[in-house]
Amino acid sequence: MVTPELLQKLCRQHDLCQRQGYADTGLDEVKLFRISKHEEVMPMLYNRGIIFIGTGRKTGTIGIKQFNNGPEHYLIVTSPQLIQCECFVSNGQLVGIFIQLNMSRLHRMVSKL
């Protein structure tokens, strides 16, 4: 489970406590991210992946569909998507993990099943 405590520990380990952005985790498809202030609605291009947010939340809009992504929800993006996003910090930050879906690796795994 992705807990706020685990994310804080990871931020310290990957030098994200004093800055915002992405950090490599040592696993090719896994990135840690941190946003330190509210961000107004802006278009963002999301790659295929799974996004877990442990602290803070994002509101996203695709066409007329709106969704929330935060500690209670996760987001799965199955194809590159342009999403209108607004970021809300909690206790001065939004922290999460992005796991990129590597389609060739996923196909190999499924074929073995």
N, C-alpha and C positions, 0 to 999 in steps of 0.2 A: 504494500500500500504506500502511496506517495503522501507522506505527512508533511506539515509545515516544518517540523523539527528536522526531518531528513533533508528537506530542501535547503534549510538554513545551513546545515552541516555541509552540503554539497556546494553551496555558494561560497562558504569559507574555503573549502578545499580548492575551488577553481577560481578564486580571486574575483568573485562577482559581488562581494558585499559593498564595495565602494563605487561600483560602476554599473551600467546597464548594458544589455546586449546578450549575445550568445557565448557559451563556453563549451569547448570540446570536453568530453567526459572520459576519453580513452576508448570508448566503443564507437566504431565508425558511424553508425546510424543514430546515435543518441546525443542530443544536445541539451544543455541546461540553459534557461534564459531568465532574465530579470529585467523588469521595467520599474523605474523608481518614481514615476510621476504619472498623473492622469494624462491620457492621450485622447484627444477628440477623435471623432469618427474620421477614418481615412481608409482608402483602399489598400489592401495588402494581398500579395500573391502567396497563397499557401501551397506548398508542395504536398505530395502524398505522405500521409503520416498520421500518427496518433498524438494528440496534445493533451497533457495532464497539467492542470493548474492547481497548485496547493495553497497559494496565498493570492488574494485578489480575484478579479474576474474580467472576462471579456464578453462584450455583446457583439454578435456578428449578424450581418444581413447579406443574404444572397437572393437577389431579386426582391420578392415581397416576403420571403421567409426570414424570420428573425430567431436567433437562438442565443442561449447563455452558456458560457463555458467557465467553470469555476471548480472549487473543491468538490462539489456534489456531482459534477458532470465532466465528461471528457468528450473530445471531438475527434472523429475519424474522418479524414479527408482522403477519398479514394482516387481522385484525379486532381491535377492542379486546378485551383479555384481562385478567382478574384473575390475577396470577401471584404465588405465594408466593416471595419472593426472599431470599437471604442474600448479603451482599457481603463479599468478602475483598480486603483491600488488599495491595499489593506495594510495598515501599519507601515505605510510608506513604501510598499513594494507589491509587485505582482511577480510571482516566481513559478516556474513550471518546467516541464520536461517535454521535449519534442522527440519522437521516435519516427525516423523516416522509414517508409515502407519501401524496401528494396524488392522490386517486382521479380527480378530474375532469381533472387534467393528464395522468395516466397513460392514461385513456380516450382523450383527444385524441391522444396519441402513438401508441397502438396503432391507432387508426382511420386514421392517416396511413400506417402500415406496410401 
